[in-house]
Amino acid sequence: MTKCYVVVEGDTDAAILSSVLADLLHSGEVEIKVGQGRSSAVSLARTMLVSRREALTALVLDADSTNRERIGEMEAELEGSLADVSRHGRFGVFLLVPSIEACLFQDVDGLEDFFGSGFSSEEVIQSRYDPKSVIEAKLAARGEPYQVPAIQAILNRVNLQQLRKAAGIQGLLLFVAKSVEAAPA
């Protein structure tokens, strides 16, 4: 029985979290749901909270910003939207700064191994503000589109334990683990 739904914006986000949450997903107690963009993901999370009252819901979105004030505002707005349909204890909002792809840079050695080259100083700086575009450009240089198969190939080369150390990912892992322990059977 599913005890926690993790709602994300898109398929590549789901691929990344499927690897990071693999142990919990295999238990059948956690399920990833994919929206088609930010507003769709928020709507889906609201729907899950209303229709699946026995389970908790984690909404995982890209912050698309590194501005702490802006991120705080977005988080409060999203929490308010979910609180309109459910009590606070049943959901968690996780804004990954600046995007979910930032967690891939927790294992730079693994990324460099996958791409067969290091990152330039410009790419390192850009990865702090727009990690997805760095990954997209590196994949494009190899003639590969930024899609699930390419992301899965990267995930097969990086150290998932390192990815789990990313700040936003750690919070999500704690929420999901507590959800599985606390949710009624």
Secondary structure, 3 states (H helix, E strand, C coil): CCCEEEEECCHHHHHHHHHHCHHHHHCCCEEEEECCCHHHHHHHHHHHHHHCCCCEEEEEEECCCCCHHHHHHHHHHHHHHHHCCCCHHHEEEEEECCCHHHHHHHHHHHHHHHHCCCCCHHHHHHHHHCHHHHHHHHHHHCCCCCCHHHHHHHHCCCCHHHHCCCHHHHHHHHHHHHHHHHCCC
